[in-house]
Amino acid sequence: MESPLKIITDYLVPWLRVLVAKRLRGMGMSQSKIAYLIGVTQPAVKQYLDEDEAEYKGRLMKMGLAESEIDSLVERVVEVLLNGNPTSSSLFLTTRSLSYLSRLKFCNFHRSLNPEISTDCFICSSIFQEGERESMEVGLTMIRNEKVGLLVPEVLSNMALAKPNAKELSDVMAVPGRISKIRGIPTPFSRPEWGASTHLGRLLLRVMAVRPQLRCVMNVKYDEVVGRAVSKAGLTMRKVGPQREADEREIVELVSSALRESPVDVVAHLGGVNLEPIAYVFGSDPIEVAGKVNAIAQEYAKLISLAELNRKSSV
């Protein structure tokens, strides 16, 4: 009998590699670089690039994935490969694959390989669970670079992820002690834990009441240059405040209310007296949020480098 895990190792991952290789090649990456990133030989990459993309997408659709899910999965894998490392990419794929199994996405495909499997078999839903902790670890790995370090505010950053249908602070995972900088690199004080951030936990619970799909958030600093970087990264933003004085609950209400009318990628609270301006970057999971933060950081680094160059030329 084909085990559910063999479906992942023998079908999903090899077929997905073809699409990822083609996406990376379309970005101008060399075959040798692609081979290094996805962990195969260069001749294997050459073979992948010769394959029919539509055929492999069709195979994944027959497994049970919608075309939009395939496109999103390829995009996320590419994001992790470019901003993380091969290990974090493997962890992400494992986490996402177990999530698919737990949601019984591959049952019909599994039965096509082994017709003896009962139509009332739901065993994968109880064995395989979505790995929130692993997803957080991947996201935290993706932000560990000097450009993101430029966005860490004085009050430090944090990343938080809520369970689906989260109701209490204990349903929200974050980094105890937040994310600081060590030699310019964003570095978590410790591994993520449930109930570790009161502020971001309250914020996600309020946001999910109106936007249930926004289960993850990371806070970074905000100023006019960051605002321009958000725009240049192709992301949407809404501003709230400033306020002369505001406590944590008021900030949570302001930021969450900004998402009631329509979802945006970033909500910036403009601060107040003794209150640092902060941008809250939202997404469905840590990989998406980390990808957005990296995109902002890339544009921010370009803008401040250009400003420094102009300053020197005017001296």
Residue pairs with C-beta under 8 A, 6 or more apart in sequence:
1 114
1 116
1 117
2 10
2 110
2 113
2 114
4 101
4 106
4 110
4 124
4 127
4 128
7 63
7 106
7 109
7 110
7 113
8 97
8 101
11 59
11 63
11 109
12 60
12 63
12 97
12 100
13 93
13 97
15 56
15 59
15 60
16 60
16 73
16 74
16 77
16 93
17 38
17 40
17 48
18 48
18 51
18 53
18 56
19 53
19 56
19 57
19 60
19 70
19 74
20 38
20 74
20 77
20 78
20 81
21 34
21 38
21 45
21 48
21 49
22 48
22 49
22 51
22 53
23 74
23 75
23 78
24 33
24 34
24 37
24 38
24 78
24 81
25 31
25 34
25 49
27 78
29 37
31 42
31 45
31 46
31 49
32 42
34 45
35 41
35 42
35 44
35 45
36 86
37 81
37 86
37 89
38 45
38 81
38 86
38 89
39 86
40 48
57 67
57 70
60 70
61 67
61 70
62 109
63 105
63 106
63 109
64 100
64 105
64 106
64 107
64 108
64 109
65 73
65 100
65 105
73 96
76 92
76 96
76 287
76 288
76 291
77 89
77 92
77 93
79 142
79 287
79 290
79 291
79 294
80 88
80 89
80 92
80 138
80 142
80 287
81 89
83 142
83 143
83 145
83 290
83 291
83 294
84 92
84 138
84 141
84 142
85 141
87 141
88 137
88 138
88 141
88 142
91 134
91 137
91 138
92 134
92 135
92 138
92 287
94 131
94 134
95 130
95 131
95 134
95 135
95 138
98 128
98 129
98 130
98 131
99 128
99 130
99 131
100 106
101 124
101 127
101 128
102 124
102 125
102 127
102 128
102 129
102 130
103 125
104 122
104 124
104 125
106 124
107 117
107 121
107 124
110 117
111 117
111 119
132 161
132 163
132 173
133 173
133 191
133 192
135 161
135 285
135 286
135 287
136 159
136 161
136 173
136 192
136 286
137 191
137 192
138 286
138 287
138 290
139 159
139 161
139 216
139 285
139 286
139 287
139 289
139 290
140 159
140 175
140 179
140 188
140 192
140 286
140 290
142 286
142 287
142 290
142 291
142 294
143 159
143 179
143 186
143 218
143 290
143 293
143 294
144 185
144 186
144 187
145 185
145 186
145 294
145 297
146 184
146 185
147 294
147 297
147 298
147 300
147 301
148 186
148 293
148 294
148 297
149 181
149 184
149 185
149 186
150 297
150 300
150 301
150 304
151 157
151 220
151 221
151 226
151 293
151 296
151 297
151 300
152 179
152 180
152 181
152 186
152 220
152 221
153 219
153 220
153 221
153 222
153 276
153 278
154 221
154 276
155 276
155 278
156 178
156 179
156 180
157 178
157 179
157 186
157 218
157 219
157 220
158 174
158 175
158 178
158 179
158 197
158 199
158 200
158 218
158 219
159 174
159 175
159 179
159 192
159 200
159 216
159 217
159 218
159 286
159 289
159 290
160 172
160 173
160 174
160 197
160 200
160 201
160 203
160 204
160 216
160 217
160 218
161 172
161 173
161 174
161 192
161 215
161 216
161 285
161 286
162 171
162 172
162 173
162 201
162 204
162 205
162 208
162 215
162 216
163 171
163 172
163 215
164 212
164 215
165 212
166 172
166 204
166 205
166 208
166 215
167 205
168 205
169 195
169 198
169 201
169 202
169 205
170 194
170 195
171 194
171 205
172 194
172 195
172 197
172 200
172 201
172 204
172 205
173 192
173 193
173 194
173 196
174 192
174 193
174 196
174 197
174 200
174 201
175 188
175 189
175 190
175 191
175 192
175 193
175 196
175 197
176 189
176 190
176 192
176 193
176 196
177 188
177 189
177 190
178 188
178 189
178 197
179 186
179 187
179 188
179 189
180 186
180 187
180 189
181 187
195 201
198 248
199 248
199 251
199 252
200 217
200 219
202 248
202 249
202 252
203 217
203 252
203 255
203 256
203 280
204 214
204 215
204 216
204 217
206 252
206 253
206 256
207 214
207 217
207 255
207 256
207 259
207 282
208 214
208 215
209 256
210 256
210 259
210 260
211 259
211 263
211 282
213 263
213 284
214 259
214 263
214 282
214 283
214 284
215 284
215 285
216 282
216 283
216 284
216 285
216 286
216 288
216 289
217 280
217 281
217 282
217 283
217 289
218 280
218 281
218 289
218 290
218 293
219 278
219 279
219 280
219 281
220 226
220 278
220 279
220 281
220 293
220 296
221 276
221 277
221 278
221 279
222 268
222 269
222 270
222 271
222 277
222 278
222 279
223 277
225 300
225 303
225 304
225 307
226 268
226 279
226 296
226 300
227 237
227 239
227 268
228 299
228 303
229 296
229 297
229 299
229 300
229 302
229 303
230 237
230 265
230 266
230 279
230 296
230 299
231 237
232 299
232 302
232 303
233 292
233 295
233 296
233 298
233 299
234 295
235 265
235 266
235 292
235 295
235 296
236 264
236 265
236 266
237 264
237 265
237 266
237 267
237 268
237 279
238 258
238 259
238 264
238 266
238 267
238 268
239 267
239 268
239 269
239 270
240 254
240 255
240 257
240 258
240 267
240 268
240 269
240 270
241 254
241 269
241 270
241 271
241 272
241 277
242 269
242 270
242 271
242 272
242 275
242 277
243 250
243 254
243 271
243 272
243 275
244 272
244 273
245 272
245 273
245 275
246 254
246 272
246 275
251 269
254 269
255 267
255 269
255 280
258 264
258 267
259 267
259 282
263 282
264 282
265 281
265 282
265 283
265 292
266 279
266 280
266 281
266 282
266 292
266 296
267 279
267 280
267 282
268 277
268 278
268 279
268 280
269 277
269 278
269 279
269 280
270 277
271 277
271 278
281 289
281 292
281 293
281 296
282 289
283 289
283 291
283 292
